[in-house]
């Protein structure tokens, strides 16, 4: 039976609950325990799949096809444990499940209420995989006091009392604001946040206090006294230069020991932090720097490309260089020549996205990288734009485009070298889609196999001709143009096992030009960089040495 750690936040949002949860999971692993991390989001969307990246940041996709919160990306990157559908839940999904059961008659005519029916549904979710790991870390989104979060807190209260004593603890993150005028850190917001928790029947065992300034011992003692926790369970959390410093920083402040003490695990196994010491050594002692331009649509919010930014960092660590990623709005290249903005970069990455806005700029970026022999990595839409560029400028299909853009505009303007994917094989059955389907959960989602052409660049990078990668797309490059494009030098070096769906393209007369339909960034980790990103950065390093 797993021990449960519930992670909540108070005072303000965006305190770093996800990062703290991931770092704690990594520290528990370092002591020899097995962990799984989960996210409970109070919003009413069924999942983040239909949310704008500006609204919620990137959507993190799991192997089994769940569209989840970006915090699950932190969980995977820090622990290496692949997330599953059962590791992410929202109020929308909970209420949807309850209403489906009511319509089926599962409740036998009872009046459906938040307590017990909604809270029972949440508790059922928490119990999934209960016997698989030593520790289950469950992060509750939002802050204490939010109306939509109340059913989750009530379910947790019930869950804690239903478990054997000592099987659950609560870790609460708060903010200690600093008043410059008086030169003081204020503990009152933390006290009120804990009081709010206590009013709904929950009491924190560990307090993690975010602060931009050192927290004096007398303030720690004050927080412990008024919040009813032990002084050694009040953990300072200071701003860090890199998120990968978090496991070592939290260990230094005693977070993992405080958690184990709260469970009464004594003596606790000593941690082996060699993995994280190596990560920090590679980050803090680079032997060079490369500049990578990310030409995208959602550049105003870097969280929209969070996994890509982290995967580039991992690629830099693999090559012991610092990657300076710079975000460029693709729409700029629809109005001006890319050369002045791109000529100082050592590599170009064009990420995924939806809709026509900015795509002509992405096409021009792909053309510039191809013609200038600069390393190019196109991901999802970035691959499709590279194919459209080749079709227009190499294969002579001047009006090449995507069916997605015609559907958006409501009229036919392009020769669709990229088309709406209506059928694909998933496991042992065929999945079928049509244009009028719901948007939520209807894309080609999750892990799919691909076969690589022997001796191709990507086969050499992977060291294999069989790979499995995560997908999230509704449109696909049309294989009927393969012969025409390959005659011009664009090689279809990766295909689905049945040979119908293009997965990877590359230019054979280019030192490093790769487009992938999948999302390799989702599987990259600081201690296991994704091979595509590691080799992409290596190619950028080669360019930097030529400058």
Backbone torsions as a table, in degrees:
resi	resn	phi	psi	omega
1	UNK	NA	126.3	-177.4
2	UNK	-70.5	149.9	167.0
3	UNK	-88.3	141.7	-175.5
4	UNK	-109.2	135.7	173.1
5	UNK	-119.9	115.8	178.1
6	UNK	-98.2	126.6	-176.8
7	UNK	-110.9	119.0	-179.5
8	UNK	-121.2	165.5	179.3
9	UNK	-129.9	152.3	179.4
10	UNK	-144.1	172.3	180.0
11	UNK	75.6	-65.4	178.1
12	UNK	-142.5	164.9	175.3
13	UNK	-85.2	176.9	177.0
14	UNK	60.9	37.0	177.9
15	UNK	-86.0	-13.1	-179.4
16	UNK	100.1	35.2	177.3
17	UNK	-60.8	-42.2	-178.7
18	UNK	-62.5	-42.6	179.3
19	UNK	-67.5	-42.0	177.9
20	UNK	-62.7	-41.2	178.6
21	UNK	-62.8	-45.2	-179.3
22	UNK	-64.1	-42.2	-179.4
23	UNK	-65.4	-40.7	177.7
24	UNK	-64.1	-41.4	176.4
25	UNK	-58.4	-42.9	178.9
26	UNK	-64.4	-38.0	-179.9
27	UNK	-69.0	-37.8	176.9
28	UNK	-66.3	-39.3	174.9
29	UNK	-60.7	-40.6	-178.9
30	UNK	-63.0	-20.2	177.1
31	UNK	-95.2	5.4	174.7
32	UNK	96.3	5.6	179.8
33	UNK	-91.0	155.2	172.6
34	UNK	-96.8	145.0	-174.6
35	UNK	-137.7	157.9	166.8
36	UNK	-142.0	139.7	-178.0
37	UNK	-115.7	142.1	-177.6
38	UNK	-133.0	156.4	178.8
39	UNK	-126.7	128.0	176.3
40	UNK	-113.0	112.2	-176.2
41	UNK	-106.0	128.5	-176.0
42	UNK	-78.0	-8.1	-177.1
43	UNK	-67.4	161.1	-173.4
44	UNK	-89.4	-5.0	170.5
45	UNK	-62.1	143.0	178.0
46	UNK	-64.3	-39.4	172.1
47	UNK	-156.6	173.4	-177.8
48	UNK	-77.8	1.4	-171.6
49	UNK	-57.0	-32.4	-178.4
50	UNK	-101.4	5.9	179.5
51	UNK	-80.3	148.3	174.2
52	UNK	-68.1	142.0	175.1
53	UNK	-58.3	-29.4	177.1
54	UNK	-67.8	-26.1	-176.6
55	UNK	-83.3	-37.6	-167.3
56	UNK	-139.3	7.1	-175.1
57	UNK	75.0	-164.2	-175.9
58	UNK	-71.5	160.1	171.6
59	UNK	-100.1	123.7	179.5
60	UNK	-94.9	126.2	-175.5
61	UNK	-103.7	133.7	179.7
62	UNK	-93.1	168.4	178.7
63	UNK	-58.0	-37.6	-177.1
64	UNK	-89.5	14.9	167.6
65	UNK	90.1	15.7	176.9
66	UNK	-82.9	138.8	172.3
67	UNK	-97.3	115.2	-168.0
68	UNK	-128.8	177.0	178.8
69	UNK	-68.1	150.5	-178.4
70	UNK	-65.2	-17.9	176.4
71	UNK	-61.3	-29.2	177.2
72	UNK	-64.7	-25.5	173.2
73	UNK	-65.3	-43.5	175.1
74	UNK	-59.0	-45.0	-178.1
75	UNK	-56.9	-47.3	-178.4
76	UNK	-67.1	-42.5	-176.6
77	UNK	-65.1	-32.3	-176.5
78	UNK	-88.9	-29.2	-175.7
79	UNK	-110.5	-20.7	-176.3
80	UNK	75.1	4.8	-179.9
81	UNK	-87.4	116.5	-179.0
82	UNK	-61.9	128.8	178.6
83	UNK	-72.9	157.6	-179.8
84	UNK	-130.0	170.1	176.2
85	UNK	-54.8	-34.5	-175.8
86	UNK	-80.2	8.3	177.8
87	UNK	-103.6	6.3	-179.3
88	UNK	-144.2	129.9	179.1
89	UNK	-144.1	150.5	177.3
90	UNK	-129.2	164.6	174.2
91	UNK	-57.2	-38.6	-179.9
92	UNK	-58.9	-44.0	179.4
93	UNK	-67.5	-41.4	179.5
94	UNK	-60.7	-50.5	-179.1
95	UNK	-65.0	-36.9	177.7
96	UNK	-61.5	-44.0	178.6
97	UNK	-62.3	-43.7	-179.1
98	UNK	-62.6	-44.3	-178.1
99	UNK	-68.9	-34.9	175.9
100	UNK	-63.6	-41.0	178.2
101	UNK	-65.6	-38.5	179.0
102	UNK	-63.5	-41.4	-179.2
103	UNK	-66.9	-32.7	179.0
104	UNK	-76.8	-14.7	-177.5
105	UNK	88.1	18.4	-176.9
106	UNK	-65.6	-23.5	-177.0
107	UNK	-93.0	6.5	172.5
108	UNK	53.8	44.8	172.9
109	UNK	81.1	4.3	-178.8
110	UNK	-72.9	158.4	172.2
111	UNK	-74.0	125.3	-176.1
112	UNK	-85.3	126.6	-177.0
113	UNK	-133.8	162.5	177.9
114	UNK	-59.3	-45.6	172.3
115	UNK	-113.3	115.8	17.9
116	UNK	-104.2	-7.9	-164.7
117	UNK	-71.1	-46.1	179.0
118	UNK	-68.4	-44.6	-179.3
119	UNK	-65.2	-35.6	176.2
120	UNK	-63.8	-39.2	178.7
121	UNK	-62.5	-41.0	177.9
122	UNK	-64.9	-43.2	-180.0
123	UNK	-64.8	-37.4	176.5
124	UNK	-60.8	-39.8	177.8
125	UNK	-63.1	-43.4	-178.0
126	UNK	-62.4	-31.9	-175.4
127	UNK	-78.0	-13.1	-177.0
128	UNK	-61.3	129.9	178.5
129	UNK	71.4	22.2	-176.0
130	UNK	-58.4	-30.4	-175.0
131	UNK	-99.7	11.8	-174.3
132	UNK	-94.4	-25.9	-171.2
133	UNK	-135.9	168.6	176.5
134	UNK	-79.3	-38.4	-177.4
135	UNK	-132.8	133.7	173.3
136	UNK	-111.9	116.6	179.7
137	UNK	-102.1	121.1	-175.3
138	UNK	-119.8	112.7	179.0
139	UNK	-94.4	131.7	178.1
140	UNK	-102.3	121.3	-177.7
141	UNK	-68.3	162.9	179.8
142	UNK	77.4	-163.6	-179.2
143	UNK	-125.0	155.4	177.5
144	UNK	-59.6	132.3	-178.2
145	UNK	107.7	-17.1	175.9
146	UNK	-65.4	134.7	-178.0
147	UNK	-59.8	-44.7	-174.5
148	UNK	-69.3	-17.0	-179.4
149	UNK	-85.4	-11.5	-173.9
150	UNK	-58.0	-42.5	178.1
151	UNK	-60.0	-34.6	178.5
152	UNK	-67.4	-44.3	-179.8
153	UNK	-65.3	-38.2	178.0
154	UNK	-66.6	-40.4	178.0
155	UNK	-63.4	-39.9	179.3
156	UNK	-66.1	-41.2	177.7
157	UNK	-57.4	-47.8	179.2
158	UNK	-63.7	-44.0	-176.7
159	UNK	-59.8	-43.8	-179.3
160	UNK	-61.5	-40.3	-177.8
161	UNK	-76.1	-22.4	178.6
162	UNK	-83.0	-19.3	179.8
163	UNK	-84.9	159.5	173.4
164	UNK	-57.9	147.0	-179.0
165	UNK	-58.1	136.3	178.8
166	UNK	86.9	6.9	-178.5
167	UNK	-95.6	-10.8	-177.4
168	UNK	-135.9	141.1	170.4
169	UNK	-133.5	165.0	-179.5
170	UNK	-121.1	126.8	176.1
171	UNK	-112.5	125.5	-173.1
172	UNK	-118.8	127.0	176.9
173	UNK	-99.0	131.6	177.7
174	UNK	-135.0	176.3	178.5
175	UNK	-116.7	135.4	170.1
176	UNK	-104.3	98.2	-179.0
177	UNK	-69.7	148.5	179.3
178	UNK	-109.0	125.8	177.2
179	UNK	-97.5	107.9	-176.0
180	UNK	-64.1	-35.3	-177.0
181	UNK	-60.5	-38.6	-178.9
182	UNK	-103.4	-6.9	-179.6
183	UNK	65.1	37.3	-174.8
184	UNK	-127.0	145.6	165.3
185	UNK	-88.5	133.2	-176.2
186	UNK	-104.7	126.7	-179.0
187	UNK	-96.1	-10.8	-174.7
188	UNK	-59.0	-42.8	178.2
189	UNK	-58.1	-37.1	177.3
190	UNK	-65.8	-42.2	178.7
191	UNK	-60.5	-42.7	-179.2
192	UNK	-68.9	-35.2	178.8
193	UNK	-64.7	-43.1	177.9
194	UNK	-66.3	-38.5	177.8
195	UNK	-61.4	-37.9	177.0
196	UNK	-63.2	-41.8	176.4
197	UNK	-61.9	-45.6	-177.3
198	UNK	-64.2	-30.4	-178.9
199	UNK	-67.8	-19.6	178.1
200	UNK	-107.7	17.6	171.4
201	UNK	88.9	16.6	-179.2
202	UNK	-121.3	142.8	179.3
203	UNK	-133.8	127.7	-178.2
204	UNK	-70.8	142.7	173.1
205	UNK	-94.7	-29.0	179.4
206	UNK	-133.9	134.4	176.4
207	UNK	-113.2	125.4	174.7
208	UNK	-108.4	119.1	-171.6
209	UNK	-111.1	109.8	176.6
210	UNK	-73.3	137.7	-179.7
211	UNK	-157.7	145.1	175.6
212	UNK	-89.0	-8.7	-177.9
213	UNK	-128.2	153.8	176.9
214	UNK	-56.1	137.9	-179.2
215	UNK	-94.4	115.0	-179.9
216	UNK	-63.5	153.6	179.8
217	UNK	-58.2	-36.2	-178.4
218	UNK	-66.7	-31.1	177.5
219	UNK	-73.7	-36.9	176.4
220	UNK	-62.8	-43.3	178.8
221	UNK	-63.9	-37.3	179.2
222	UNK	-66.1	-44.4	178.7
223	UNK	-62.4	-44.3	179.7
224	UNK	-59.9	-42.4	-178.0
225	UNK	-65.6	-49.4	-173.6
226	UNK	-83.8	-16.4	179.5
227	UNK	-105.5	1.5	172.7
228	UNK	63.4	43.1	173.6
229	UNK	-127.9	161.4	178.1
230	UNK	-70.2	145.1	179.5
231	UNK	-56.2	-35.9	-179.5
232	UNK	-78.4	-1.2	174.8
233	UNK	-102.4	7.8	172.0
234	UNK	-98.4	107.9	-169.9
235	UNK	-107.5	116.9	174.8
236	UNK	-68.6	142.3	177.1
237	UNK	-132.3	104.8	-176.0
238	UNK	-98.5	161.8	177.5
239	UNK	-63.7	141.7	-176.0
240	UNK	-118.8	156.7	178.3
241	UNK	-73.5	-29.1	178.5
242	UNK	-146.1	147.3	-179.1
243	UNK	-64.4	-23.9	-177.4
244	UNK	-77.3	-3.0	172.3
245	UNK	-81.1	-15.0	-171.8
246	UNK	-57.6	-47.5	-179.2
247	UNK	-58.0	-45.9	-180.0
248	UNK	-67.4	-39.7	-179.2
249	UNK	-66.5	-43.8	179.1
250	UNK	-67.5	-35.4	176.7
251	UNK	-64.6	-41.3	180.0
252	UNK	-62.1	-33.9	179.2
253	UNK	-84.5	-7.6	173.7
254	UNK	92.0	21.7	-177.0
255	UNK	-64.1	-50.4	-176.4
256	UNK	-64.1	-37.1	178.1
257	UNK	-66.6	-40.0	178.7
258	UNK	-62.3	-39.4	179.1
259	UNK	-66.3	-45.9	-179.9
260	UNK	-66.1	-36.8	175.7
261	UNK	-62.5	-40.0	-179.7
262	UNK	-63.1	-30.0	177.2
263	UNK	-86.9	-7.2	-178.4
264	UNK	75.1	23.9	178.2
265	UNK	-86.9	99.4	-172.8
266	UNK	-151.6	125.0	1.1
267	UNK	-76.4	149.2	-178.8
268	UNK	-93.2	147.2	175.9
269	UNK	-58.4	143.9	178.3
270	UNK	-73.8	143.0	-178.1
271	UNK	-81.1	146.3	171.2
272	UNK	-106.6	102.3	-174.0
273	UNK	-101.6	18.4	-177.4
274	UNK	-58.4	-38.3	-180.0
275	UNK	-58.3	-46.6	-175.8
276	UNK	-77.9	-27.3	174.0
277	UNK	-67.1	-38.3	176.9
278	UNK	-67.3	-41.3	177.2
279	UNK	-57.5	-47.8	-177.8
280	UNK	-68.9	-34.3	177.6
281	UNK	-62.8	-42.7	-179.8
282	UNK	-68.2	-34.9	-179.5
283	UNK	-73.6	-38.3	-172.5
284	UNK	-93.2	-8.3	179.0
285	UNK	-128.6	59.4	178.1
286	UNK	-70.6	153.9	-179.4
287	UNK	-107.2	15.5	178.9
288	UNK	170.7	-176.4	-179.9
289	UNK	-145.6	141.7	172.9
290	UNK	-125.6	150.4	178.4
291	UNK	-107.5	126.1	179.3
292	UNK	-119.7	126.3	176.4
293	UNK	-89.9	126.1	174.0
294	UNK	-105.0	106.7	-176.5
295	UNK	-95.9	100.3	-172.4
296	UNK	-134.6	-175.9	-176.8
297	UNK	-101.7	-23.8	-172.2
298	UNK	-115.3	42.0	-171.5
299	UNK	-71.1	-15.6	179.4
300	UNK	-69.4	-21.1	-179.5
301	UNK	-127.5	105.3	-175.3
302	UNK	-64.9	-24.6	177.4
303	UNK	-62.6	-18.5	178.1
304	UNK	-65.1	-24.5	179.1
305	UNK	-123.4	36.9	-172.5
306	UNK	-57.0	-48.8	-176.6
307	UNK	-65.7	-33.8	177.9
308	UNK	-66.2	-45.3	179.0
309	UNK	-59.5	-42.4	-179.4
310	UNK	-70.0	-39.3	-179.8
311	UNK	-64.7	-34.8	175.5
312	UNK	-65.6	-40.3	175.9
313	UNK	-60.4	-42.7	178.7
314	UNK	-63.6	-40.2	177.5
315	UNK	-62.1	-37.4	175.8
316	UNK	-64.7	-41.0	178.8
317	UNK	-62.5	-38.1	179.5
318	UNK	-63.0	-29.3	-178.7
319	UNK	-106.0	5.8	-177.7
320	UNK	53.2	44.1	173.4
321	UNK	-130.5	158.0	174.1
322	UNK	-89.8	130.2	176.6
323	UNK	-99.0	116.7	176.0
324	UNK	-97.2	98.4	-179.4
325	UNK	-87.2	130.9	180.0
326	UNK	-124.6	135.2	-172.4
327	UNK	-96.0	128.8	-179.5
328	UNK	-125.4	128.3	178.3
329	UNK	-69.8	121.0	-176.2
330	UNK	-60.5	-28.1	-178.6
331	UNK	-63.1	-24.8	179.4
332	UNK	-59.3	-38.8	-176.6
333	UNK	-76.3	-5.6	173.3
334	UNK	-81.3	-14.6	-177.7
335	UNK	-112.0	-21.5	-173.9
336	UNK	-143.9	164.2	-179.7
337	UNK	-66.1	130.9	-179.4
338	UNK	-67.6	-22.6	-170.3
339	UNK	-53.9	-51.2	-177.2
340	UNK	-59.0	-31.7	-178.2
341	UNK	-86.8	-28.4	-172.3
342	UNK	-100.6	-17.5	-169.6
343	UNK	-67.3	-16.8	178.3
344	UNK	-89.4	0.1	-176.8
345	UNK	-94.6	153.5	-179.7
346	UNK	-97.3	-10.9	178.7
347	UNK	-164.3	158.6	-178.8
348	UNK	-129.3	133.8	176.7
349	UNK	-123.5	128.8	175.5
350	UNK	-114.6	112.1	-174.8
351	UNK	-86.1	-176.3	-179.3
352	UNK	-75.4	178.8	179.7
353	UNK	168.0	175.8	-179.2
354	UNK	-132.1	144.3	177.3
355	UNK	90.5	165.9	-172.1
356	UNK	-81.0	-25.1	-175.8
357	UNK	-54.1	127.8	175.8
358	UNK	83.2	-5.1	-173.0
359	UNK	-71.8	-33.7	177.9
360	UNK	-64.4	-33.3	175.9
361	UNK	-67.2	-37.7	176.7
362	UNK	-65.9	-38.7	178.3
363	UNK	-62.3	-41.0	179.6
364	UNK	-68.5	-34.5	176.5
365	UNK	-65.1	-41.3	177.9
366	UNK	-63.9	-41.1	178.4
367	UNK	-63.0	-43.2	-179.2
368	UNK	-62.0	-44.3	-179.8
369	UNK	-64.3	-40.2	179.9
370	UNK	-65.7	-47.0	-175.7
371	UNK	-71.1	-33.8	-177.9
372	UNK	-89.8	-0.9	179.7
373	UNK	61.2	35.0	177.7
374	UNK	-94.2	137.5	179.3
375	UNK	-52.5	134.2	-177.2
376	UNK	-132.9	130.9	172.6
377	UNK	-124.9	115.6	177.6
378	UNK	-107.2	127.0	-176.4
379	UNK	-114.5	123.8	177.3
380	UNK	58.3	-106.1	177.9
381	UNK	-59.7	-31.3	178.3
382	UNK	-63.7	-33.3	173.8
383	UNK	-70.6	-44.2	-178.4
384	UNK	-61.4	-38.5	178.8
385	UNK	-67.2	-36.3	177.2
386	UNK	-64.7	-38.4	178.4
387	UNK	-67.8	-43.3	178.4
388	UNK	-61.9	-41.0	179.0
389	UNK	-61.4	-45.2	179.6
390	UNK	-65.4	-39.6	179.4
391	UNK	-62.0	-42.7	-178.4
392	UNK	-71.6	-48.0	-167.4
393	UNK	-99.1	-11.9	179.9
394	UNK	-119.2	-38.9	-176.2
395	UNK	-95.5	-5.4	175.8
396	UNK	80.1	13.8	177.1
397	UNK	-91.3	82.3	-168.3
398	UNK	-61.9	-29.8	-179.3
399	UNK	-102.1	26.0	179.2
400	UNK	-61.7	141.4	-179.4
401	UNK	-166.7	-160.5	-178.4
402	UNK	-120.0	141.1	175.2
403	UNK	-59.9	-28.0	179.2
404	UNK	-57.4	-40.7	-176.1
405	UNK	-74.2	-34.0	175.4
406	UNK	-67.5	-41.7	178.2
407	UNK	-62.4	-38.2	-179.8
408	UNK	-67.3	-39.0	-177.8
409	UNK	-83.1	-19.0	179.1
410	UNK	81.4	21.4	178.1
411	UNK	-161.5	156.5	-177.1
412	UNK	-85.2	122.7	178.3
413	UNK	-126.7	-22.9	-170.5
414	UNK	-119.5	156.0	162.4
415	UNK	-80.9	114.9	-168.5
416	UNK	-79.1	87.7	172.3
417	UNK	-75.5	-12.9	171.1
418	UNK	-120.6	127.2	-171.6
419	UNK	-128.0	164.3	175.9
420	UNK	-69.7	122.4	-178.5
421	UNK	-76.9	114.7	-174.6
422	UNK	-103.5	-13.9	-175.8
423	UNK	-158.1	134.7	173.9
424	UNK	-154.1	163.7	-178.9
425	UNK	-95.3	128.4	175.6
426	UNK	-126.0	108.9	-176.1
427	UNK	66.1	-118.2	-178.0
428	UNK	-108.8	13.7	179.7
429	UNK	-135.2	163.8	-178.9
430	UNK	-97.2	129.4	176.0
431	UNK	-96.8	133.2	179.9
432	UNK	-120.9	140.0	178.6
433	UNK	-135.3	158.3	173.4
434	UNK	-140.1	167.1	-171.6
435	UNK	-58.1	-36.6	-174.7
436	UNK	-84.4	6.1	-178.7
437	UNK	-64.0	157.4	172.0
438	UNK	-56.4	153.0	179.6
439	UNK	-77.1	-37.1	-172.1
440	UNK	-72.5	123.0	172.8
441	UNK	68.8	20.0	-175.8
442	UNK	-111.6	4.1	176.9
443	UNK	-79.4	175.2	171.2
444	UNK	-79.3	101.7	-168.9
445	UNK	-117.2	142.6	172.9
446	UNK	97.6	-167.4	-173.7
447	UNK	-82.8	131.4	174.9
448	UNK	-134.0	148.4	178.1
449	UNK	-78.2	156.0	172.2
450	UNK	-142.5	151.6	176.9
451	UNK	-111.6	130.8	-176.7
452	UNK	-103.2	147.5	178.2
453	UNK	-71.9	125.3	178.9
454	UNK	-55.3	142.6	178.6
455	UNK	70.8	2.0	174.3
456	UNK	-72.1	164.6	179.3
457	UNK	-58.6	-45.2	-176.4
458	UNK	-69.1	-32.7	177.0
459	UNK	-64.6	-37.7	177.2
460	UNK	-68.6	-39.3	-179.8
461	UNK	-64.4	-46.5	-178.7
462	UNK	-75.9	-24.0	-174.3
463	UNK	70.0	25.3	-177.3
464	UNK	-162.0	160.4	174.2
465	UNK	-107.1	5.6	176.5
466	UNK	-129.0	124.6	-179.3
467	UNK	-134.7	165.2	174.0
468	UNK	-134.4	123.8	-177.6
469	UNK	-136.9	161.2	-176.8
470	UNK	-90.7	138.8	-175.9
471	UNK	-120.7	155.4	171.2
472	UNK	-158.3	85.5	-177.3
473	UNK	-156.0	156.0	179.5
474	UNK	-114.1	-20.9	-178.6
475	UNK	-115.5	152.9	-170.4
476	UNK	-143.4	146.2	174.1
477	UNK	-63.4	133.9	-177.4
478	UNK	-80.5	117.9	-177.2
479	UNK	-64.1	-15.4	-177.7
480	UNK	-70.7	-14.7	177.1
481	UNK	-94.0	4.8	-174.7
482	UNK	-58.9	-50.2	-176.4
483	UNK	-60.2	-41.6	-178.5
484	UNK	-65.5	-41.0	-178.7
485	UNK	-75.3	-37.3	179.7
486	UNK	-67.7	-28.5	176.2
487	UNK	-65.1	-22.1	179.7
488	UNK	-96.9	-0.3	176.4
489	UNK	107.6	-1.2	176.3
490	UNK	-92.4	113.2	-175.4
491	UNK	-92.9	132.0	173.2
492	UNK	-87.3	88.0	-168.6
493	UNK	-90.6	-4.1	175.7
494	UNK	-142.7	133.1	-178.4
495	UNK	-135.8	159.1	172.0
496	UNK	-63.4	157.9	-176.3
497	UNK	-54.3	-30.9	179.3
498	UNK	-84.6	-1.1	176.7
499	UNK	78.6	5.3	-174.2
500	UNK	-90.9	-31.9	-172.4
501	UNK	-110.9	119.7	175.4
502	UNK	-65.9	130.4	179.8
503	UNK	-110.1	-32.5	-177.2
504	UNK	-143.4	138.8	170.2
505	UNK	-125.7	154.3	174.6
506	UNK	-151.9	154.9	176.2
507	UNK	-95.1	122.3	-173.5
508	UNK	-71.4	-23.5	-179.5
509	UNK	-101.3	25.1	-179.6
510	UNK	-123.3	140.0	-178.2
511	UNK	-61.7	-33.6	179.6
512	UNK	-163.1	92.2	178.2
513	UNK	-136.4	107.8	-175.1
514	UNK	-131.9	133.3	171.3
515	UNK	-119.9	133.6	-179.1
516	UNK	-127.1	138.6	179.9
517	UNK	-77.7	-19.5	-177.2
518	UNK	-95.0	-173.8	-176.9
519	UNK	-119.8	86.5	-177.8
520	UNK	-65.7	-24.6	-178.0
521	UNK	-61.7	-24.0	-175.9
522	UNK	-72.1	-15.7	-177.7
523	UNK	-111.2	6.2	-178.7
524	UNK	-85.0	144.6	-179.4
525	UNK	-138.2	154.2	-177.6
526	UNK	-62.4	-31.1	179.5
527	UNK	-95.7	-1.1	176.9
528	UNK	-150.0	72.3	-178.6
529	UNK	-57.7	143.5	178.2
530	UNK	-65.4	135.1	-176.5
531	UNK	-57.0	-35.3	179.2
532	UNK	-64.4	-43.8	-179.6
533	UNK	-71.0	-37.5	178.1
534	UNK	-61.5	-42.9	-177.9
535	UNK	-77.9	-31.5	175.0
536	UNK	-59.9	-46.1	178.5
537	UNK	-67.8	-37.8	176.5
538	UNK	-58.1	-43.1	178.7
539	UNK	-64.5	-37.2	177.3
540	UNK	-65.1	-37.4	177.0
541	UNK	-61.9	-41.3	178.2
542	UNK	-59.8	-42.0	179.0
543	UNK	-64.7	-41.5	-177.8
544	UNK	-62.5	-30.9	179.9
545	UNK	-76.0	-20.0	179.8
546	UNK	-85.3	-18.9	-176.2
547	UNK	-73.0	NA	NA
